C-alpha cells in the first residue's frame, strides 16, 4: 500500500508528493504559536509534544520574549532538527506582545496557542482536528476542545464534551461559559482559530492588559466567528506551576485593575444582547470575584471608581446581591450598605 494513503472510517485521505494531507484536493495548514520566557526546564516536553505531531503541514512559531535563561539555546537546538520551527526574538514585552508577533508571522489556515510550559495531549492532535474539521461541509471558524489541568502536581482530568456545532461563536460562548467549562471559556489554548477571521477583523491581544488578556481575546474572536464546532476529546494539558500558584496568592493592584478593565471592555457588548444571557452571568461572577479579591487584599480605594459599572447591571441586581451575600458579607456590606 502507498505510504501516502491514509485510510479512515468511510473515506480515504490522500497525501500529495510532499506528504501534505488532502481531502478532495484541499490542503490545511496549522500554525502553532509559542510565547517563550524563561521556560528552559519545561521547553523540551512542550516542543516534543508539538514537533512530534504526525500531521505533515504545520509550522511552529516560537517567540522568545527576552528570556534570560537558556530557553533560546533550547529553541535553536530544536530548530536544527525541525525545519518547520521558526524563532523570533525580541526584548521582553510580555505574552500579549509575543502572541501578536506570532499572529503576524503565521501562515496557516488555523492557529493554536501553546504556552511554553504546557503540552499537547497526543502526537495525533493536529490530525484529529484536521479530520474533524473536514467532516463538516461548512467552513469552520473555530474548534473548541476540552483540556486537562495540572494544579501544582495534582492532575484534573476533563470529561469529554459532546460533539456539537453552532451557527456563531456567540452561541458557543453563551453555551459553554458557565458550569464545568467555566475555566476554558477564557483559555486561549482551548481553541483552533481560523486565521482568516483574525485577519479580516484585525484581532490582536491588548498589550496594555497583563492579566485577563486571554479572556478578552477569546471573547473578541468568538464575537466575530461564525460556524463553530466542539471537539469532544481533551487536546491540551495546562500546567499550573507551584510558583504560579504562589504568585497568584500575592496579587498586585495591576492584576485587580486589569481584571476589572476586561469587564469594562466586554460588558457594553453583552449588556443588551438577548443571546448573551449566560455570558452576562459569567462576566458578573468574574467581576464579583475580582472585587472580592481586591477588597480582601485591601485595594478598596483603587477599585472604588469601578463600581459605576457594577450598578449598570440593573437587570441582574437581585441575582448579584444573592451571590454576593453568599460569597462574602464584607463585599455585600461594601457594595450595598
N, C-alpha and C positions, 0 to 999 in steps of 0.2 A: 504493500500500500504506500502511496506517495506520502512522505512525511509532512508535506504541506497541506494535507487534507485532514480536517478535524471533524469527527462525526459526533453529533449530539442528537438528543431525542427529537425526532420529527424533522430534522433539517441537516444539511451538510454545509459546513463553513469552510471556505477555501482560502488559502493564503496566496498572495501574489509571489513573484520571483524574489522579492525582498523579505518575505516572511510576514508581511503586514496582513492582518486578518481582514477578510472581506465577507459581506453578505450582499448578494445582488450587486456586486461591484462597488459597494460603498465602504470607504475607509473611515476609521475613527481613531483619533489620536488623543491621548490623555497627557495633561501637564500636571506634575506634582510639585507643589511649591513648599519648600522647607526653609523657614527662617532659622538661622543658627546663631546662638550666642552662648559661648562658654558651656558647651554641651559635650565636651570630649568623651567623657566616660559613658555617655548614652548613645553617641552617634553611630557606633558600629551596629548595634541592634536595629536602630532606626533605618539606616541606609541598607542593611541586609534585607529588611522586610520590604523595602521599596525596589531596590535594584534587582532582586531575585524574582520579581514578578514574571510569570510565564507568558504574559502578553507581550507582543512584539513592538508595537508602535506607541511608545511613551517617552517623555522627557522628564528629567529630574532637575529642577531649578533650585539650587541651594544659595541662599543669600546670607553671606557671612556678615553679621551686623556688628562689626568691630570686636570680635572675640579676642580676649587676652590670654586664653589658654591655647591648647594645641588643636582646637577644632578645625582650623584651616588646614593643618597638616593632614588630618584625617580625611577631610574633603578631597584634598589633592591626591591622596592615596587611592581613593575610590574613583576619582576622575581618570586616573591612569588605567583602571581596569574596565570602567564602563563609559563608553563614548557618548552615551545619551545623558550623562550627568554634567551639568554646567554650573560654574561657580561665579558669583558676583560678590565682590567685597566692597563694603562701604564703612564709613565711620559710624559708630554706634548711634542709631536714631530711633530704636525701638521696633517692636514686632510689627506695628502697623505700617511703618515705612518699609520694612523688609518685605512684607507681603505685597505692598503696592509695587515695589520693584519687580517682584516675581510675576505679578499680573502683567506688567508692561512687557515682560520678556516672553511670556507664554505664547506658544503657537498651536496649542492643541484645540480640539473640539470641546473637550470637557476638562475642567481643572479641579484638583483636590488639594487641600492643605494638610500638611503633616508637621506637627511640632517636632523639634529635634530631640526630644526625649520620649516621644510616643512611637507607636509602630502599627503597621497593618497586621491584621489577624492571620492572614494566609497569603501565600505567594500566588494565589489564583484570584485575588480580589478584582483586579482590572479585567480579567477575562470574564468573571461573573457579571460585573457591571456592564460590560460590552454586550454580552448575550441578553441580559435583562432589558437593556435599553432598546436593542434591536428587535426584541419580541413584540414591541408596540409599533403600530403603524404611524402613530402620531409623532411629531417632533417633540422630544422631551427636553424641557428646560432645566430640570433639576431632579436628582435622585437623592432621596433621604433614606438613611440607614441607621440602625442601632449600633451602639458601641459598648465595649466593656471598659471598666474603670479599675485602676489600681490605686487605692487610697493609702498611700504610705506603707505599702506591703500587704494590704488587705484587698483581695480581688472581689469586685462586684460585677457579676455577670448579668448582662441584659437579656431579657427574654426576646425571642424572635417577634418581629412585627408581622402584621397581616399584610400581604401584598395588596396595594391599593393604587388608584390613580385619581387625581384631582384635576379639574379644569384650570385651576390657577394656583399659584403659590400661596395666595391669601387663604384659600380654603384649606390647604395643607397646614399652614401655620395655625389657623384657628382650631384645627382638629387636634394637633399634637402639642400645643403649648402648655397644656395642663396635664396633671396626672403623672404617671410614671416616667413620661418622656420630658418632664419639665427641664431637666438639665440640657438635653440635646437640642432643644429648640434654639438655644443661643450658642451652640457649639459649631464653629465653622468647619470642623473636621468631620461632621456627620453628613456631609453632602458632597455630591459631584455636580458642579455647576457648569452649565453651557456657557462657553466663553463669549459667544455672540451676544448674549444678554448683557454681560458685563460691558462689552464694547459699545453696544447700542445705547446704553443708559449711562455710560461713563461712571460706573460704580467704582468706588475706592474706599479704603479704610480711612477713617477720620484720625489723622495723626496727632491731633490735639488730645485725644482721649486714650489714656493708657489702660484703664480698667473698664470693661464692658464694651470695648470696641467690637468684639466678636458678635455680641448680641445685636448691636446696631447694624453691622454688616449683613447678618442673616436676615434681619427684618427688611432692610433696603433691597436685598436681592429678591426675596420671596414676594415682596410687594410688586415687583416688576415681572416676575416669572409667570408663564402660562402653564402648559401641561406639566404636571409634577407627579412623580411616582414614588412609591415607598418600596424599598428592597427589604425583604424580611430578615436576612441574616446579619449578625454583627460583623462589621468590616474593620473596625478600628479599636485600638487599645489606648485609652487615655491614661497617662501616668501622672498622678498627683504625688510629687515627691514630699518627703518629710520636711525638707527645708521650705517648700512652698506652703505647706500646712502651717508651719511655724510663722512664716511671714504674714500669712493671712490673718493670724491672730493678733497681729500688731499693725492693723490697717492704718494708713495715713489719711489725712484730710483730703489728699488728692484722690484717693480711691473713693471716698464718700462723694466728693464733688462730681467725679466722672460718672458714678452710678446714677446720680440724680440728673446729670446733664443728659444721659442717654434717655431717661424718661422724658425729659423736656423735649427732646427731638422726636421721639416716637409718638407721644400722646396726642398731639394735634392731628396726626394722620389716622388715628383709630377712634377718637372720642365720639365721632358722629357717624361711624360706619356700622351698619347692622351686621355685616359679615365678620366683624371683629369682636364679637361678644366675649369669647374666651380669652382673646388676646388682651382685652381691656382688664379682665380679672388678673391675668398673668402680670401685666405691667403694674397694676395696683399692688399686687403682692410683692413684686420685686421692689417697688418704691417703698413700701412699708418696711421691708427687710433692711433696705438701705438707711431709712430714717432711724429704725431701731438700733442698728449698729452705730450710727453716728451719735445718737443720744447716749448709748452705753459707754462710748469712748469719750464722752464729754465735749462733743463737737456741736452742741446745740446752737451757739451763736453763728457758726459758719453755715448751717443749713436753714436758718430762720427764713432767709429770703426765698427759699424754695417752696415754702408752704402754700404760696398762692396757687401753685399747680394742684396741690392736694385738694383744695376746695373747688376746683373746676370739675372734679369727678362727682358731680352732684347726683347723677343717676345711680351711682353706686354707693352713696353716702352711708346708708344703713348697713349694707354689706361690709363696708370697710370698718365701720365703727365696731361691729361684732368681731371681726377678725382682729382688730387692734386690741380690743378688750381681752380676748382670749390669748393674745400673744404677749402683751406687755401692759400692765396697769400704768407704768411710768410713761410709756408712749401715749396711752389713751389720755392721761391727765394733761400731758404736754400739748396734745392736738385739740382736745375738745373742751377742756375745763378752763 
